[in-house]
């Protein structure tokens, strides 16, 4: 059984001090604390020393045993383990904060107005925007670049779709990239009368984005610090960054070593040359950085019809989506990771992609195991494949807000197959646990929205009244575990964090809402009052 443990220095003297008056760095009292321990027990107070929980119990028990110069009265509010996002793009999110925000736009004309304003404020370099979704527009079709060419004839413009798997580029950007119409398959470059419309999908989109001038080191540092600030404000103390090149991981490491970046990051490596060389060296295990996995891609996204399906799309019978990597390549990486003791986490949206990766995992893993290889998203699963998650201990790493973001149009894409999509409860039952993330910046960063979506199966406005496929809702306890202890377990970190227990890292969050007891319509408006990382208050609501 493979276990990766974080490096922590916990003094044994601390736990052998006299029973009265032990000095703690922090005491929180008068709270309702959901410990998320194996019994899902509650407590009233905690004591923290040297960044670790040292005491959990009633106010009377903790105040009798510990003293501190720093005592916080929670005023009866609820406390939970620090929230963990099990699948996101932390650095990318920080970078999107510096681009034109096209999320929730209702037409392409609205996008043009946003771009004009953004360009006036940021006239240097390429014009980038992110977050558009044509499924939210009156005409649910990909746009073309004609208006962009007219408005920005000399400025390269690249607009990334909300899922990150499609871009719209103007003529200036295409010329700068050097991409020609016949460089990729027809399924990856949308054409009209043989000419490029400006829409690039999957590998073609990646190639186009590579032409964008790289962000400077200073720019990435700024992005990381902005991302940390916003994540702490919503109660996140740990994130799993789903795919980073070697140099970006090194940058994160340097900022953490300086003490500037305090977010705990489980970084999945992109399979670039430098990262693959890390396999020989073994996992990186530091107090705030853990690198022990490789992120792979099997297919694209459902919204842009890049997800690979076993049968054609119901609303586009000419296509069944895209395999973005060859099976032999994926198998080779998986085999190398297995031999080196690294985890594999593969993006799979469509049922054909899920099946392909389960085939590869089954071949290499062979049977029951504790490798914790993950299928990221597991959005559409063929009926016969659900059981294989349990048979081979493959972890479905889901993002519950995808369900409530996609439900308006997903049925049009896949027809009757929708009953096998976003099946979180069915997937959970296979192994008895599953981690939940958000995939931000594709979705919002707030983990409470994921809790709400998983439990209620409605959008934040309360639609649909009858809930979307309620048979696959998860319970409140399961939803909280999915963003705390199960998310930690998905990174082999359940012995260090994910619950409030003695000896674990003192990461916790205080909310104004009791997630276990509040009415459903109160959940989505829950507010974080305080976030604590390593025993240090890193966010406090004004």
C-alpha positions in Angstrom: 0.0 0.0 0.0 1.4 3.3 -1.1 1.2 6.2 1.3 2.7 9.6 0.9 3.0 11.6 4.1 3.6 15.3 4.5 6.7 16.4 6.3 5.7 17.7 9.7 7.5 18.3 13.0 5.2 17.4 15.9 6.9 17.5 19.3 6.1 14.5 21.4 6.7 16.7 24.5 3.6 18.6 23.6 1.4 15.6 24.3 3.1 14.7 27.6 2.8 18.0 29.4 1.0 18.3 32.7 -2.8 18.0 32.5 -3.4 21.6 33.6 -2.4 24.9 32.0 -0.7 23.7 28.8 0.2 26.7 26.8 -1.5 26.8 23.4 -0.9 29.3 20.6 -4.6 29.6 19.9 -7.9 28.5 21.5 -11.3 28.8 19.8 -14.3 28.4 22.2 -18.0 28.7 22.1 -18.3 27.1 18.7 -20.1 24.2 17.0 -17.3 22.3 15.5 -17.9 19.6 12.9 -14.7 17.6 13.2 -15.4 15.2 10.3 -13.6 12.5 12.2 -14.7 8.8 11.5 -17.6 9.3 13.9 -18.5 12.7 12.4 -18.5 14.0 16.0 -19.0 17.6 17.1 -17.1 19.7 19.7 -17.3 23.1 21.3 -13.6 24.2 21.4 -10.2 23.5 20.0 -6.6 24.3 21.0 -3.7 24.8 18.6 0.0 24.6 19.2 2.8 24.8 16.6 0.4 24.7 13.7 -1.4 21.5 14.9 -4.6 20.7 16.7 -3.7 19.5 20.2 -7.0 19.5 21.9 -10.6 19.1 20.8 -13.5 19.0 23.3 -16.0 21.1 25.2 -15.3 24.6 26.3 -14.9 23.3 29.9 -12.4 20.6 28.9 -10.3 22.8 26.6 -10.2 25.8 28.9 -9.3 23.6 31.9 -6.4 21.9 30.1 -5.0 24.8 28.0 -4.2 28.5 28.4 -3.5 30.9 25.6 -2.9 34.6 25.0 -5.0 34.2 21.8 -8.5 33.1 22.6 -11.3 33.5 19.9 -14.9 33.4 21.0 -16.8 32.0 18.0 -20.1 33.2 19.3 -21.8 29.9 18.6 -20.8 29.9 14.9 -19.9 26.7 13.1 -16.4 25.5 12.3 -15.3 22.9 9.8 -12.0 21.5 8.6 -10.3 23.8 6.0 -12.0 23.2 2.7 -10.0 21.4 0.0 -10.7 21.8 -3.7 -9.8 18.4 -5.2 -9.6 19.6 -8.8 -8.9 23.2 -9.9 -6.5 25.4 -11.8 -5.1 27.7 -9.1 -2.4 29.5 -11.1 -4.7 29.7 -14.2 -7.4 31.2 -12.1 -5.0 33.9 -10.9 -4.1 34.7 -14.4 -7.7 34.9 -15.6 -8.2 37.7 -13.1 -5.9 39.8 -15.4 -8.0 39.1 -18.5 -11.3 40.3 -19.8 -14.0 38.5 -17.9 -16.6 37.1 -20.3 -18.4 34.8 -17.8 -22.2 35.1 -17.9 -22.3 37.1 -21.1 -25.7 36.7 -22.9 -24.5 37.5 -26.5 -21.5 38.0 -28.6 -22.3 41.7 -28.9 -22.0 42.0 -25.2 -18.6 40.4 -25.4 -17.5 43.0 -28.0 -18.5 45.8 -25.6 -16.5 44.2 -22.8 -13.4 43.8 -25.0 -13.5 47.4 -26.2 -13.5 48.6 -22.6 -10.8 46.1 -21.5 -8.6 47.2 -24.4 -8.9 50.9 -23.5 -7.6 50.0 -20.0 -5.0 47.5 -21.2 -3.8 48.6 -24.6 -0.4 46.7 -24.6 0.2 43.3 -26.0 -2.4 40.6 -26.9 -6.1 41.1 -26.0 -7.2 38.0 -24.0 -10.6 37.1 -22.6 -12.0 34.1 -20.9 -15.2 32.5 -19.7 -17.7 32.8 -22.7 -20.2 30.1 -23.2 -22.3 30.1 -26.4 -24.8 27.8 -24.7 -26.0 30.9 -22.8 -26.8 32.9 -25.9 -30.0 33.1 -27.9 -28.3 31.3 -30.8 -26.4 28.5 -29.3 -23.7 28.2 -32.0 -20.0 29.0 -32.1 -19.3 32.6 -33.2 -16.8 33.5 -35.9 -14.1 36.1 -35.9 -15.5 38.6 -38.4 -16.4 41.2 -35.8 -13.1 40.8 -34.0 -11.2 41.3 -37.3 -13.1 44.5 -37.9 -12.7 46.0 -34.5 -9.2 44.7 -33.8 -7.5 44.4 -37.2 -3.9 44.7 -35.9 -4.3 43.5 -32.3 -4.1 39.7 -31.7 -7.2 38.6 -29.9 -7.8 35.2 -28.2 -11.0 34.4 -26.3 -11.0 31.2 -24.3 -14.3 29.4 -23.8 -15.4 28.7 -20.3 -14.3 25.0 -20.4 -10.8 25.9 -21.6 -11.1 23.5 -24.5 -12.1 25.9 -27.3 -10.8 29.4 -28.3 -12.0 32.1 -30.7 -9.0 33.9 -32.3 -9.0 36.8 -34.7 -7.0 36.9 -38.0 -4.1 38.7 -36.4 -3.7 36.0 -33.7 -4.0 33.2 -36.2 -1.3 34.8 -38.4 1.0 35.2 -35.4 0.5 31.6 -34.5 1.4 30.3 -38.0 -1.5 27.8 -37.9 -2.9 26.8 -41.3 -6.4 25.3 -42.0 -4.9 21.9 -42.9 -2.7 21.6 -39.8 -5.3 19.8 -37.8 -8.3 17.5 -38.3 -11.6 19.0 -39.3 -13.0 18.2 -35.9 -10.4 20.6 -34.2 -10.6 23.6 -36.5 -14.1 24.9 -37.4 -14.2 25.9 -41.1 -16.7 27.6 -43.4 -16.3 27.1 -47.1 -12.8 25.7 -46.4 -11.7 28.8 -44.5 -11.0 29.0 -40.7 -13.8 30.7 -38.7 -11.5 31.4 -35.8 -12.8 28.6 -33.6 -10.1 26.1 -32.5 -10.8 23.0 -30.4 -8.6 20.8 -28.2 -5.1 20.3 -29.7 -5.6 23.1 -32.2 -6.7 25.4 -29.3 -3.6 24.5 -27.4 -1.4 25.2 -30.3 -3.1 28.6 -30.8 -2.6 29.5 -27.1 1.1 28.6 -27.3 1.5 31.5 -29.6 0.4 34.0 -26.9 3.5 35.7 -25.4 4.3 33.9 -22.1 3.4 35.5 -18.8 6.4 36.9 -17.0 7.6 35.4 -13.7 6.4 38.6 -11.9 3.0 38.2 -13.6 2.7 34.7 -12.4 3.7 35.6 -8.8 1.0 38.3 -8.8 -1.5 35.8 -10.2 -0.7 33.3 -7.5 -1.0 35.8 -4.7 -4.4 37.1 -6.0 -5.6 33.5 -6.3 -4.6 32.8 -2.7 -6.3 35.9 -1.4 -9.6 35.0 -3.0 -9.4 31.3 -2.1 -8.8 32.0 1.6 -11.8 34.3 1.5 -14.1 31.3 0.6 -12.6 28.9 3.1 -10.1 27.0 0.9 -6.9 26.1 2.7 -5.7 23.4 0.2 -6.1 22.9 -3.6 -5.3 20.2 -6.1 -3.9 22.1 -9.1 -4.8 19.9 -12.1 -1.8 20.0 -14.3 1.2 22.3 -14.1 4.5 22.4 -16.0 7.8 21.9 -14.1 8.7 25.6 -14.1 5.4 26.7 -12.6 5.7 24.1 -9.8 9.2 25.4 -9.1 7.8 29.0 -8.9 5.2 27.8 -6.4 7.8 26.1 -4.4 10.0 29.2 -4.2 7.1 31.4 -3.1 6.2 28.9 -0.4 9.8 28.6 0.8 9.8 32.4 1.2 6.6 32.2 3.3 4.6 34.4 0.8 2.4 31.6 -0.6 0.6 29.8 2.3 -1.9 27.9 0.3 -1.3 24.1 0.5 -1.0 22.8 -3.0 -1.2 19.2 -4.3 0.2 19.8 -7.8 -0.5 17.3 -10.6 2.4 17.4 -13.0 1.8 17.9 -16.7 3.8 15.2 -18.6 6.5 17.5 -19.9 10.1 16.4 -20.2 11.2 18.0 -16.9 8.3 16.6 -15.0 8.8 13.1 -16.4 12.4 13.3 -15.1 10.9 13.8 -11.6 9.6 10.2 -11.7 13.1 8.9 -11.1 13.6 11.3 -8.2 10.4 10.4 -6.5 7.5 12.6 -5.1 8.1 16.0 -3.7 6.8 16.2 -0.2 7.0 19.5 1.7 4.9 21.2 4.3 2.8 23.1 1.7 3.7 21.4 -1.5 3.0 17.8 -2.5 3.9 16.5 -6.0 3.1 12.9 -6.5 0.8 12.6 -9.6 0.6 13.1 -13.3 -2.3 14.8 -15.0 -3.4 13.3 -18.4 -6.1 14.2 -20.9 -8.2 11.6 -22.7 -10.8 13.8 -24.4 -12.2 17.3 -24.5 -15.3 19.0 -23.0 -19.0 18.4 -23.5 -20.0 22.0 -24.0 -17.8 22.3 -27.1 -18.6 18.7 -28.3 -15.0 17.6 -27.7 -15.9 15.0 -25.1 -15.5 11.6 -26.7 -18.7 9.5 -26.8 -19.3 5.9 -27.6 -22.0 7.0 -30.0 -22.5 10.3 -31.9 -23.8 13.5 -30.2 -27.6 13.6 -30.2 -27.6 17.2 -31.5 -24.7 16.7 -33.9 -24.7 13.2 -35.3 -21.8 13.9 -37.6 -19.4 13.8 -34.6 -18.7 11.7 -31.5 -16.1 14.0 -30.0 -12.3 13.9 -29.8 -9.7 11.7 -28.3 -6.9 14.2 -27.6 -4.2 11.6 -27.0 -3.4 8.2 -28.5 -4.1 5.2 -26.4 -0.5 4.0 -26.7 0.8 7.3 -25.4 -1.5 7.3 -22.4 -0.6 3.7 -21.6 3.1 4.5 -21.7 2.8 7.4 -19.3 0.6 5.3 -17.0 3.1 2.4 -16.9 6.0 4.7 -16.1 4.0 6.3 -13.3 3.0 2.9 -11.9 6.7 1.8 -11.8 7.7 5.0 -10.1 4.9 5.0 -7.5 3.1 8.1 -8.9 -0.6 8.6 -9.1 -2.4 9.1 -12.4 -5.2 11.5 -12.7 -6.9 11.6 -16.2 -9.4 14.1 -17.6 -12.4 12.0 -18.9 -15.7 13.6 -19.8 -17.3 11.3 -22.3 -18.2 7.6 -21.8 -15.7 6.5 -24.5 -12.9 8.4 -22.7 -13.9 6.9 -19.4 -13.9 3.4 -20.9 -10.5 3.9 -22.5 -8.9 5.0 -19.3 -10.6 2.3 -17.2 -9.2 -0.3 -19.8 -5.7 1.1 -19.3 -6.0 1.3 -15.5 -7.4 -2.2 -15.4 -4.5 -3.5 -17.5 -1.8 -1.9 -15.3 -3.4 -2.0 -11.8 -4.6 -5.6 -12.2 -7.0 -5.7 -9.3 -7.7 -4.2 -5.9 -5.0 -1.7 -4.9 -4.4 1.5 -3.0 -2.8 3.5 -5.8 -5.8 5.8 -5.9 -5.6 6.5 -9.6 -8.3 9.0 -10.5 -10.7 9.7 -13.3 -11.1 13.4 -13.3 -14.7 14.5 -14.0 -16.2 11.1 -14.8 -19.1 13.0 -16.3 -20.7 10.4 -18.5 -20.1 6.7 -17.8 -21.4 3.7 -19.7 -23.7 1.6 -17.5 -21.3 -1.4 -17.6 -18.4 0.7 -16.5 -19.6 1.9 -13.1 -18.7 -1.3 -11.4 -15.1 -1.1 -12.6 -14.4 1.9 -10.4 -15.0 -0.3 -7.4 -13.3 -3.4 -8.8 -10.0 -1.6 -9.4 -10.3 1.1 -6.7 -10.3 3.9 -9.3 -11.3 7.2 -7.7 -14.0 9.3 -9.4 -12.9 12.9 -8.8 -16.0 14.9 -9.5 -17.1 18.6 -9.7 -20.7 18.8 -8.6 -21.2 22.3 -10.0 -20.6 20.9 -13.5 -24.0 19.1 -13.1 -25.9 22.3 -12.3 -24.0 24.4 -14.9 -24.6 21.8 -17.7 -28.1 20.6 -16.9 -29.8 23.3 -19.1 -28.3 21.8 -22.3 -26.5 18.5 -21.5 -29.7 16.5 -22.4 -29.6 18.0 -25.9 -26.0 16.9 -26.3 -26.4 13.3 -25.2 -30.1 12.4 -25.2 -31.0 9.3 -23.1 -27.4 8.9 -22.0 -28.1 11.8 -19.5 -29.3 9.2 -17.0 -25.7 7.9 -16.8 -24.2 11.4 -16.5 -23.3 13.4 -13.3 -24.1 10.2 -11.3 -22.3 11.3 -8.2 -24.1 9.0 -5.8 -23.7 6.0 -8.0 -20.0 6.7 -8.3 -19.6 7.3 -4.6 -21.2 3.9 -3.8 -18.5 2.1 -5.8 -15.6 2.8 -3.4 -17.5 4.4 -0.6 -15.9 7.8 -1.0 -15.2 10.4 -3.6 -13.4 13.8 -3.7 -15.2 16.9 -4.9 -13.7 20.0 -6.5 -14.8 22.9 -8.7 -12.5 23.0 -11.7 -12.2 26.7 -11.2 -11.9 29.1 -13.1 -14.3 27.1 -15.2 -16.7 27.2 -12.3 -16.8 29.7 -9.4 -14.1 29.2 -6.6 -16.6 29.0 -3.7 -16.7 25.4 -2.4 -20.1 26.0 -0.8 -21.6 26.1 -4.3 -20.3 22.6 -4.8 -21.7 21.5 -1.5 -25.1 22.9 -2.5 -25.0 21.5 -6.0 -24.2 18.0 -4.8 -26.9 17.9 -2.1 -29.7 20.0 -3.6 -29.2 19.4 -7.4 -30.5 22.8 -8.3 -28.8 26.0 -9.5 -28.3 28.9 -7.0 -31.7 30.3 -8.1 -33.5 27.1 -7.1 -34.1 25.7 -10.5 -35.4 23.1 -11.4 -38.0 22.9 -8.6 -38.1 19.1 -9.0 -34.3 18.8 -8.8 -32.0 17.6 -11.6 -31.7 13.8 -11.4 -32.2 13.8 -7.6 -31.4 10.1 -7.3 -27.8 11.0 -7.7 -27.8 13.7 -4.9 -25.3 13.0 -2.1 -26.0 13.6 1.6 -24.8 16.6 3.5 -22.3 14.5 5.5 -21.0 13.0 2.2 -20.8 16.5 0.6 -18.8 17.8 3.6 -16.5 14.8 3.6 -16.0 15.2 -0.2 -14.5 18.6 0.3 -12.5 17.8 3.4 -11.3 14.3 4.4 -12.1 12.6 1.1 -10.3 15.3 -0.8 -7.3 14.9 1.4 -7.5 11.1 0.9 -7.5 11.6 -2.9 -4.0 13.1 -2.4 -2.8 10.5 0.2 -3.0 13.3 2.9 -5.8 12.0 5.1 -3.4 11.5 8.0 -2.3 15.1 8.0 -5.5 17.1 7.2 -9.1 17.0 6.2 -10.5 16.6 9.7 -10.1 18.3 13.1 -8.3 15.8 15.2 -5.3 15.9 17.5 -2.0 16.0 15.6 -3.4 17.2 12.4 -2.7 20.5 10.7 -4.7 23.3 12.2 -6.6 24.3 9.1 -10.2 25.3 9.7 -12.9 27.6 8.6 -15.7 29.4 10.4 -19.1 30.0 8.7 -22.2 31.9 9.5 -24.3 28.9 8.5 -24.6 25.4 9.9 -24.3 23.4 6.7 -25.7 20.3 8.3 -28.9 22.0 9.7 -29.7 25.1 7.5 -32.6 25.2 5.1 -31.6 24.4 1.5 -32.2 28.0 0.3 -29.8 29.3 3.0 -26.9 27.1 2.0 -25.9 28.9 -1.2 -25.6 32.3 0.6 -23.4 31.0 3.4 -20.5 33.3 4.3 -17.0 32.6 5.5 -16.3 34.5 8.7 -12.7 33.3 9.2 -10.2 31.0 7.6 -7.2 29.6 9.6 -4.2 27.9 8.0 -1.5 26.3 10.2 -3.1 28.0 13.2 -2.7 31.4 11.6 -5.8 33.5 10.7 -5.3 34.2 7.0 -8.8 35.7 6.4 -11.3 37.4 8.6 -14.5 38.9 7.3 -14.7 42.7 7.9 
